Amino acid sequence: MNRILRCPECGSYGLKKECSCKSERISNKPPKYSPEDKYGSYRRTVKYGK
């Protein structure tokens, strides 16, 4: 089963590894949720700037 991939260059989605803009698509899977998030403080700093 193929998974949907996203191109970081043009933002398009597809099932093939190579995008039409000749860039390689990557997995669009988000990180798993964990209450003991080791990197949560870093993500909040980037998102909210504090």
PQR file of N, CA, C, O and H, with PARSE charges and radii, in Angstrom:
ATOM      1  N   MET A   1       0.845  -1.185   0.000 -0.4000 1.5000
ATOM      2  CA  MET A   1       0.000   0.000   0.000 -0.0000 2.0000
ATOM      3  C   MET A   1       0.884   1.240   0.000  0.5500 1.7000
ATOM      4  O   MET A   1       1.789   1.367   0.825 -0.5500 1.4000
ATOM      5  N   ASN A   2       0.621   2.141  -0.917 -0.4000 1.5000
ATOM      6  CA  ASN A   2       1.378   3.385  -0.987 -0.0000 2.0000
ATOM      7  C   ASN A   2       0.819   4.401  -0.009  0.5500 1.7000
ATOM      8  O   ASN A   2      -0.376   4.417   0.288 -0.5500 1.4000
ATOM      9  H   ASN A   2      -0.113   2.038  -1.587  0.4000 1.0000
ATOM     10  N   ARG A   3       1.690   5.227   0.471 -0.4000 1.5000
ATOM     11  CA  ARG A   3       1.283   6.313   1.359 -0.0000 2.0000
ATOM     12  C   ARG A   3       1.435   7.626   0.614  0.5500 1.7000
ATOM     13  O   ARG A   3       2.264   7.756  -0.287 -0.5500 1.4000
ATOM     14  H   ARG A   3       2.660   5.214   0.230  0.4000 1.0000
ATOM     15  N   ILE A   4       0.625   8.593   1.001 -0.4000 1.5000
ATOM     16  CA  ILE A   4       0.675   9.890   0.338 -0.0000 2.0000
ATOM     17  C   ILE A   4       1.953  10.618   0.738  0.5500 1.7000
ATOM     18  O   ILE A   4       2.348  10.607   1.904 -0.5500 1.4000
ATOM     19  H   ILE A   4      -0.049   8.487   1.733  0.4000 1.0000
ATOM     20  N   LEU A   5       2.586  11.243  -0.230 -0.4000 1.5000
ATOM     21  CA  LEU A   5       3.840  11.952  -0.027 -0.0000 2.0000
ATOM     22  C   LEU A   5       3.647  13.420  -0.383  0.5500 1.7000
ATOM     23  O   LEU A   5       2.765  13.760  -1.171 -0.5500 1.4000
ATOM     24  H   LEU A   5       2.265  11.252  -1.177  0.4000 1.0000
ATOM     25  N   ARG A   6       4.473  14.292   0.197 -0.4000 1.5000
ATOM     26  CA  ARG A   6       4.380  15.732  -0.044 -0.0000 2.0000
ATOM     27  C   ARG A   6       5.718  16.246  -0.552  0.5500 1.7000
ATOM     28  O   ARG A   6       6.777  15.846  -0.068 -0.5500 1.4000
ATOM     29  H   ARG A   6       5.190  14.016   0.837  0.4000 1.0000
ATOM     30  N   CYS A   7       5.656  17.132  -1.528 -0.4000 1.5000
ATOM     31  CA  CYS A   7       6.858  17.750  -2.080 -0.0000 2.0000
ATOM     32  C   CYS A   7       7.190  18.992  -1.256  0.5500 1.7000
ATOM     33  O   CYS A   7       6.347  19.881  -1.136 -0.5500 1.4000
ATOM     34  H   CYS A   7       4.796  17.456  -1.922  0.4000 1.0000
ATOM     35  N   PRO A   8       8.392  19.080  -0.686 -0.5600 1.5000
ATOM     36  CA  PRO A   8       8.747  20.259   0.106  0.2800 2.0000
ATOM     37  C   PRO A   8       8.992  21.504  -0.748  0.5500 1.7000
ATOM     38  O   PRO A   8       8.928  22.622  -0.236 -0.5500 1.4000
ATOM     39  N   GLU A   9       9.272  21.328  -2.038 -0.4000 1.5000
ATOM     40  CA  GLU A   9       9.559  22.464  -2.919 -0.0000 2.0000
ATOM     41  C   GLU A   9       8.281  23.175  -3.373  0.5500 1.7000
ATOM     42  O   GLU A   9       8.137  24.383  -3.189 -0.5500 1.4000
ATOM     43  H   GLU A   9       9.324  20.420  -2.454  0.4000 1.0000
ATOM     44  N   CYS A  10       7.357  22.415  -3.967 -0.4000 1.5000
ATOM     45  CA  CYS A  10       6.157  23.053  -4.532 -0.0000 2.0000
ATOM     46  C   CYS A  10       4.903  22.821  -3.693  0.5500 1.7000
ATOM     47  O   CYS A  10       3.886  23.476  -3.921 -0.5500 1.4000
ATOM     48  H   CYS A  10       7.474  21.433  -4.116  0.4000 1.0000
ATOM     49  N   GLY A  11       4.956  21.902  -2.725 -0.4000 1.5000
ATOM     50  CA  GLY A  11       3.819  21.677  -1.833 -0.0000 2.0000
ATOM     51  C   GLY A  11       2.761  20.736  -2.377  0.5500 1.7000
ATOM     52  O   GLY A  11       1.698  20.600  -1.772 -0.5500 1.4000
ATOM     53  H   GLY A  11       5.783  21.370  -2.540  0.4000 1.0000
ATOM     54  N   SER A  12       3.020  20.083  -3.503 -0.4000 1.5000
ATOM     55  CA  SER A  12       2.034  19.169  -4.073 -0.0000 2.0000
ATOM     56  C   SER A  12       2.089  17.818  -3.364  0.5500 1.7000
ATOM     57  O   SER A  12       3.083  17.479  -2.722 -0.5500 1.4000
ATOM     58  H   SER A  12       3.884  20.194  -3.995  0.4000 1.0000
ATOM     59  N   TYR A  13       1.004  17.054  -3.492 -0.4000 1.5000
ATOM     60  CA  TYR A  13       0.899  15.734  -2.893 -0.0000 2.0000
ATOM     61  C   TYR A  13       0.800  14.693  -3.992  0.5500 1.7000
ATOM     62  O   TYR A  13       0.316  14.984  -5.086 -0.5500 1.4000
ATOM     63  H   TYR A  13       0.196  17.329  -4.014  0.4000 1.0000
ATOM     64  N   GLY A  14       1.260  13.475  -3.704 -0.4000 1.5000
ATOM     65  CA  GLY A  14       1.174  12.401  -4.679 -0.0000 2.0000
ATOM     66  C   GLY A  14       1.674  11.099  -4.096  0.5500 1.7000
ATOM     67  O   GLY A  14       2.092  11.038  -2.940 -0.5500 1.4000
ATOM     68  H   GLY A  14       1.653  13.239  -2.816  0.4000 1.0000
ATOM     69  N   LEU A  15       1.627  10.052  -4.915 -0.4000 1.5000
ATOM     70  CA  LEU A  15       2.055   8.727  -4.481 -0.0000 2.0000
ATOM     71  C   LEU A  15       3.438   8.351  -5.004  0.5500 1.7000
ATOM     72  O   LEU A  15       4.068   7.435  -4.475 -0.5500 1.4000
ATOM     73  H   LEU A  15       1.288  10.101  -5.854  0.4000 1.0000
ATOM     74  N   LYS A  16       3.918   9.044  -6.033 -0.4000 1.5000
ATOM     75  CA  LYS A  16       5.238   8.754  -6.588 -0.0000 2.0000
ATOM     76  C   LYS A  16       6.317   9.473  -5.790  0.5500 1.7000
ATOM     77  O   LYS A  16       6.078  10.544  -5.234 -0.5500 1.4000
ATOM     78  H   LYS A  16       3.407   9.788  -6.463  0.4000 1.0000
ATOM     79  N   LYS A  17       7.520   8.871  -5.736 -0.4000 1.5000
ATOM     80  CA  LYS A  17       8.642   9.460  -4.997 -0.0000 2.0000
ATOM     81  C   LYS A  17       9.138  10.749  -5.637  0.5500 1.7000
ATOM     82  O   LYS A  17       9.564  11.665  -4.934 -0.5500 1.4000
ATOM     83  H   LYS A  17       7.714   8.000  -6.188  0.4000 1.0000
ATOM     84  N   GLU A  18       9.087  10.830  -6.970 -0.4000 1.5000
ATOM     85  CA  GLU A  18       9.588  12.017  -7.661 -0.0000 2.0000
ATOM     86  C   GLU A  18       8.424  12.910  -8.073  0.5500 1.7000
ATOM     87  O   GLU A  18       7.443  12.443  -8.651 -0.5500 1.4000
ATOM     88  H   GLU A  18       8.741  10.085  -7.541  0.4000 1.0000
ATOM     89  N   CYS A  19       8.543  14.182  -7.772 -0.4000 1.5000
ATOM     90  CA  CYS A  19       7.517  15.173  -8.093 -0.0000 2.0000
ATOM     91  C   CYS A  19       7.698  15.651  -9.535  0.5500 1.7000
ATOM     92  O   CYS A  19       8.747  15.421 -10.137 -0.5500 1.4000
ATOM     93  H   CYS A  19       9.340  14.562  -7.302  0.4000 1.0000
ATOM     94  N   SER A  20       6.691  16.307 -10.085 -0.4000 1.5000
ATOM     95  CA  SER A  20       6.794  16.845 -11.445 -0.0000 2.0000
ATOM     96  C   SER A  20       7.778  18.010 -11.522  0.5500 1.7000
ATOM     97  O   SER A  20       8.237  18.357 -12.610 -0.5500 1.4000
ATOM     98  H   SER A  20       5.838  16.494  -9.596  0.4000 1.0000
ATOM     99  N   CYS A  21       8.110  18.626 -10.370 -0.4000 1.5000
ATOM    100  CA  CYS A  21       9.104  19.711 -10.354 -0.0000 2.0000
ATOM    101  C   CYS A  21      10.519  19.159 -10.191  0.5500 1.7000
ATOM    102  O   CYS A  21      11.453  19.920  -9.939 -0.5500 1.4000
ATOM    103  H   CYS A  21       7.737  18.344  -9.486  0.4000 1.0000
ATOM    104  N   LYS A  22      10.686  17.839 -10.332 -0.4000 1.5000
ATOM    105  CA  LYS A  22      11.974  17.133 -10.263 -0.0000 2.0000
ATOM    106  C   LYS A  22      12.579  17.116  -8.855  0.5500 1.7000
ATOM    107  O   LYS A  22      13.782  16.900  -8.704 -0.5500 1.4000
ATOM    108  H   LYS A  22       9.928  17.221 -10.536  0.4000 1.0000
ATOM    109  N   SER A  23      11.765  17.338  -7.837 -0.4000 1.5000
ATOM    110  CA  SER A  23      12.203  17.245  -6.451 -0.0000 2.0000
ATOM    111  C   SER A  23      11.693  15.923  -5.883  0.5500 1.7000
ATOM    112  O   SER A  23      10.767  15.332  -6.439 -0.5500 1.4000
ATOM    113  H   SER A  23      10.788  17.513  -7.959  0.4000 1.0000
ATOM    114  N   GLU A  24      12.278  15.456  -4.796 -0.4000 1.5000
ATOM    115  CA  GLU A  24      11.851  14.206  -4.186 -0.0000 2.0000
ATOM    116  C   GLU A  24      10.801  14.481  -3.122  0.5500 1.7000
ATOM    117  O   GLU A  24      10.988  15.336  -2.256 -0.5500 1.4000
ATOM    118  H   GLU A  24      13.030  15.936  -4.345  0.4000 1.0000
ATOM    119  N   ARG A  25       9.687  13.744  -3.194 -0.4000 1.5000
ATOM    120  CA  ARG A  25       8.629  13.886  -2.198 -0.0000 2.0000
ATOM    121  C   ARG A  25       9.011  13.140  -0.930  0.5500 1.7000
ATOM    122  O   ARG A  25       9.719  12.134  -0.977 -0.5500 1.4000
ATOM    123  H   ARG A  25       9.535  13.049  -3.897  0.4000 1.0000
ATOM    124  N   ILE A  26       8.532  13.648   0.212 -0.4000 1.5000
ATOM    125  CA  ILE A  26       8.821  13.032   1.504 -0.0000 2.0000
ATOM    126  C   ILE A  26       7.514  12.667   2.197  0.5500 1.7000
ATOM    127  O   ILE A  26       6.443  13.122   1.795 -0.5500 1.4000
ATOM    128  H   ILE A  26       7.957  14.465   0.250  0.4000 1.0000
ATOM    129  N   SER A  27       7.605  11.850   3.231 -0.4000 1.5000
ATOM    130  CA  SER A  27       6.437  11.426   3.989 -0.0000 2.0000
ATOM    131  C   SER A  27       5.810  12.616   4.698  0.5500 1.7000
ATOM    132  O   SER A  27       6.510  13.512   5.171 -0.5500 1.4000
ATOM    133  H   SER A  27       8.475  11.480   3.557  0.4000 1.0000
ATOM    134  N   ASN A  28       4.489  12.615   4.767 -0.4000 1.5000
ATOM    135  CA  ASN A  28       3.758  13.705   5.393 -0.0000 2.0000
ATOM    136  C   ASN A  28       3.229  13.293   6.767  0.5500 1.7000
ATOM    137  O   ASN A  28       2.290  13.902   7.279 -0.5500 1.4000
ATOM    138  H   ASN A  28       3.921  11.887   4.383  0.4000 1.0000
ATOM    139  N   LYS A  29       3.822  12.277   7.354 -0.4000 1.5000
ATOM    140  CA  LYS A  29       3.344  11.733   8.618 -0.0000 2.0000
ATOM    141  C   LYS A  29       3.778  12.618   9.785  0.5500 1.7000
ATOM    142  O   LYS A  29       4.967  12.906   9.921 -0.5500 1.4000
ATOM    143  H   LYS A  29       4.585  11.783   6.938  0.4000 1.0000
ATOM    144  N   PRO A  30       2.842  13.054  10.628 -0.5600 1.5000
ATOM    145  CA  PRO A  30       3.220  13.861  11.791  0.2800 2.0000
ATOM    146  C   PRO A  30       3.841  12.993  12.884  0.5500 1.7000
ATOM    147  O   PRO A  30       3.650  11.777  12.878 -0.5500 1.4000
ATOM    148  N   PRO A  31       4.576  13.586  13.814 -0.5600 1.5000
ATOM    149  CA  PRO A  31       5.135  12.792  14.909  0.2800 2.0000
ATOM    150  C   PRO A  31       4.037  12.276  15.826  0.5500 1.7000
ATOM    151  O   PRO A  31       2.979  12.895  15.936 -0.5500 1.4000
ATOM    152  N   LYS A  32       4.280  11.149  16.484 -0.4000 1.5000
ATOM    153  CA  LYS A  32       3.311  10.591  17.420 -0.0000 2.0000
ATOM    154  C   LYS A  32       3.148  11.503  18.623  0.5500 1.7000
ATOM    155  O   LYS A  32       4.097  12.161  19.049 -0.5500 1.4000
ATOM    156  H   LYS A  32       5.139  10.646  16.395  0.4000 1.0000
ATOM    157  N   TYR A  33       1.928  11.539  19.172 -0.4000 1.5000
ATOM    158  CA  TYR A  33       1.669  12.338  20.366 -0.0000 2.0000
ATOM    159  C   TYR A  33       2.161  11.582  21.593  0.5500 1.7000
ATOM    160  O   TYR A  33       1.976  10.371  21.709 -0.5500 1.4000
ATOM    161  H   TYR A  33       1.157  11.004  18.826  0.4000 1.0000
ATOM    162  N   SER A  34       2.784  12.310  22.498 -0.4000 1.5000
ATOM    163  CA  SER A  34       3.225  11.741  23.759 -0.0000 2.0000
ATOM    164  C   SER A  34       3.094  12.804  24.842  0.5500 1.7000
ATOM    165  O   SER A  34       3.549  13.931  24.647 -0.5500 1.4000
ATOM    166  H   SER A  34       2.934  13.294  22.404  0.4000 1.0000
ATOM    167  N   PRO A  35       2.481  12.474  25.984 -0.5600 1.5000
ATOM    168  CA  PRO A  35       2.396  13.458  27.073  0.2800 2.0000
ATOM    169  C   PRO A  35       3.774  13.849  27.601  0.5500 1.7000
ATOM    170  O   PRO A  35       3.962  14.980  28.050 -0.5500 1.4000
ATOM    171  N   GLU A  36       4.734  12.936  27.553 -0.4000 1.5000
ATOM    172  CA  GLU A  36       6.104  13.238  27.973 -0.0000 2.0000
ATOM    173  C   GLU A  36       6.915  13.628  26.740  0.5500 1.7000
ATOM    174  O   GLU A  36       7.908  12.977  26.414 -0.5500 1.4000
ATOM    175  H   GLU A  36       4.581  12.017  27.189  0.4000 1.0000
ATOM    176  N   ASP A  37       6.493  14.682  26.060 -0.4000 1.5000
ATOM    177  CA  ASP A  37       7.117  15.118  24.817 -0.0000 2.0000
ATOM    178  C   ASP A  37       8.474  15.757  25.100  0.5500 1.7000
ATOM    179  O   ASP A  37       8.554  16.809  25.733 -0.5500 1.4000
ATOM    180  H   ASP A  37       5.686  15.210  26.324  0.4000 1.0000
ATOM    181  N   LYS A  38       9.540  15.108  24.624 -0.4000 1.5000
ATOM    182  CA  LYS A  38      10.896  15.610  24.871 -0.0000 2.0000
ATOM    183  C   LYS A  38      11.169  16.907  24.127  0.5500 1.7000
ATOM    184  O   LYS A  38      11.935  17.742  24.607 -0.5500 1.4000
ATOM    185  H   LYS A  38       9.475  14.253  24.110  0.4000 1.0000
ATOM    186  N   TYR A  39      10.557  17.089  22.962 -0.4000 1.5000
ATOM    187  CA  TYR A  39      10.857  18.237  22.120 -0.0000 2.0000
ATOM    188  C   TYR A  39       9.711  19.246  22.064  0.5500 1.7000
ATOM    189  O   TYR A  39       9.747  20.161  21.242 -0.5500 1.4000
ATOM    190  H   TYR A  39       9.934  16.410  22.572  0.4000 1.0000
ATOM    191  N   GLY A  40       8.706  19.103  22.912 -0.4000 1.5000
ATOM    192  CA  GLY A  40       7.551  19.995  22.908 -0.0000 2.0000
ATOM    193  C   GLY A  40       7.906  21.436  23.193  0.5500 1.7000
ATOM    194  O   GLY A  40       7.344  22.346  22.584 -0.5500 1.4000
ATOM    195  H   GLY A  40       8.677  18.359  23.580  0.4000 1.0000
ATOM    196  N   SER A  41       8.833  21.657  24.111 -0.4000 1.5000
ATOM    197  CA  SER A  41       9.213  23.039  24.435 -0.0000 2.0000
ATOM    198  C   SER A  41       9.868  23.716  23.232  0.5500 1.7000
ATOM    199  O   SER A  41       9.676  24.912  23.016 -0.5500 1.4000
ATOM    200  H   SER A  41       9.290  20.918  24.605  0.4000 1.0000
ATOM    201  N   TYR A  42      10.637  22.963  22.451 -0.4000 1.5000
ATOM    202  CA  TYR A  42      11.268  23.529  21.258 -0.0000 2.0000
ATOM    203  C   TYR A  42      10.215  23.886  20.204  0.5500 1.7000
ATOM    204  O   TYR A  42      10.286  24.948  19.586 -0.5500 1.4000
ATOM    205  H   TYR A  42      10.794  21.991  22.627  0.4000 1.0000
ATOM    206  N   ARG A  43       9.236  22.994  20.002 -0.4000 1.5000
ATOM    207  CA  ARG A  43       8.186  23.261  19.021 -0.0000 2.0000
ATOM    208  C   ARG A  43       7.347  24.468  19.414  0.5500 1.7000
ATOM    209  O   ARG A  43       6.990  25.279  18.559 -0.5500 1.4000
ATOM    210  H   ARG A  43       9.178  22.131  20.504  0.4000 1.0000
ATOM    211  N   ARG A  44       7.028  24.595  20.698 -0.4000 1.5000
ATOM    212  CA  ARG A  44       6.251  25.751  21.146 -0.0000 2.0000
ATOM    213  C   ARG A  44       7.045  27.041  20.996  0.5500 1.7000
ATOM    214  O   ARG A  44       6.474  28.084  20.680 -0.5500 1.4000
ATOM    215  H   ARG A  44       7.318  23.936  21.392  0.4000 1.0000
ATOM    216  N   THR A  45       8.349  26.982  21.217 -0.4000 1.5000
ATOM    217  CA  THR A  45       9.194  28.167  21.038 -0.0000 2.0000
ATOM    218  C   THR A  45       9.188  28.615  19.580  0.5500 1.7000
ATOM    219  O   THR A  45       9.098  29.809  19.296 -0.5500 1.4000
ATOM    220  H   THR A  45       8.813  26.134  21.473  0.4000 1.0000
ATOM    221  N   VAL A  46       9.283  27.670  18.665 -0.4000 1.5000
ATOM    222  CA  VAL A  46       9.276  28.005  17.245 -0.0000 2.0000
ATOM    223  C   VAL A  46       7.906  28.534  16.827  0.5500 1.7000
ATOM    224  O   VAL A  46       7.817  29.493  16.059 -0.5500 1.4000
ATOM    225  H   VAL A  46       9.356  26.700  18.896  0.4000 1.0000
ATOM    226  N   LYS A  47       6.838  27.912  17.330 -0.4000 1.5000
ATOM    227  CA  LYS A  47       5.494  28.296  16.914 -0.0000 2.0000
ATOM    228  C   LYS A  47       5.053  29.629  17.507  0.5500 1.7000
ATOM    229  O   LYS A  47       4.480  30.459  16.801 -0.5500 1.4000
ATOM    230  H   LYS A  47       6.911  27.134  17.953  0.4000 1.0000
ATOM    231  N   TYR A  48       5.315  29.842  18.803 -0.4000 1.5000
ATOM    232  CA  TYR A  48       4.811  31.028  19.489 -0.0000 2.0000
ATOM    233  C   TYR A  48       5.879  32.075  19.770  0.5500 1.7000
ATOM    234  O   TYR A  48       5.546  33.205  20.127 -0.5500 1.4000
ATOM    235  H   TYR A  48       5.781  29.167  19.375  0.4000 1.0000
ATOM    236  N   GLY A  49       7.136  31.734  19.622 -0.4000 1.5000
ATOM    237  CA  GLY A  49       8.213  32.704  19.769 -0.0000 2.0000
ATOM    238  C   GLY A  49       8.554  33.086  21.186  0.5500 1.7000
ATOM    239  O   GLY A  49       9.076  34.178  21.414 -0.5500 1.4000
ATOM    240  H   GLY A  49       7.406  30.816  19.332  0.4000 1.0000
ATOM    241  N   LYS A  50       8.279  32.232  22.142 -0.4000 1.5000
ATOM    242  CA  LYS A  50       8.606  32.557  23.540 -0.0000 2.0000
ATOM    243  C   LYS A  50       9.708  31.669  24.045  0.5500 1.7000
ATOM    244  O   LYS A  50      10.121  31.792  25.198 -0.5500 1.4000
ATOM    245  H   LYS A  50       7.855  31.346  21.957  0.4000 1.0000
TER
END
